[in-house]
Amino acid sequence: MCLLLSLGARLRVGGRPTGVPLPWTAVEGVPLVQNMVPSRLAVFTALFAGLLLAAALDGLWSGGGWALRGLAVLTALVVLAALAPPGPFRARPVVATPPFFTGGAVRALPRDGVALVVPFPRRGRTNVAMVWQAQAGMWFKMPGGYFVGPDPGGGTRHDAPPTTTSVVLNRIQRGRRPPELTPALRRKISRDFASWRVASVVLGPMDNREAMRGFLSDLLGRPPASAGGVAVWPDAAVAPAVAR
């Protein structure tokens, strides 16, 4: 049953949805259960399969006779051979971390201060900043990120609620033209900075980096310093609009 429930609400074949309903559809709307990830029930499938195997081997071994005991040993060896890895495990980094975060340069940021890290961390593939923060030994705090939390509408969120700043930064990263920094937009972003208590801004490797660098330089009123593969604006504060 756990194996069947772990398949989710709709049957998938080769990763493609078929639309065929499965038993999980009967319970997916139940409070608390709706927050479960059905695929994780496969862990219990492995547990119960292991218990059944252990009981079967114990029965063969205790049943008497060298033939049954030999069958038990042979079965155990076959199972162990199937579980053996084909070769040594090799790990490789999924996210390239700039040296700024892994060396001493990150110590230039205030300890436990808030750094606005760009690309802005959110759910999906744009959460590399969380890896950089971990590689820095959690030296700084930052707004955004991937997590599981309540939604104001009663549902579940997997990232921080959108703000003016996060929406603008995400659009620039996706290739949109940076918006005009009107006084109204500066005030909204300044309120976000104040709410987050931003002490510095760090721009790491990302898509459309030059456009983002130009936008942040205009926003903060000065060009950044370069250190360890990132651009840093220490003591960051939104600059007032300049008459042109």
Secondary structure, 3 states (H helix, E strand, C coil): CHHHHCCCCEEEECCEEEEEECHHHHCCCCCCHHHCCHHHHHHHHHHHHHHHHHHHHHHHHHCCCHHHHHHHHHHHHHHHHHHCCCCCCCCCCCCCCCHHHHCHHHHHCCCCCEEEEECCCCCCCCCHHHHHHHHCCCCCECCCCEEEEECCCCCEEEECCCCHHHHHHHHHHCCCCCCCCCHHHHHHHHHHHHHHCEEEEEECCCCCHHHHHHHHHHHHCCCCEEECCEEEEECCCCCCCCCC
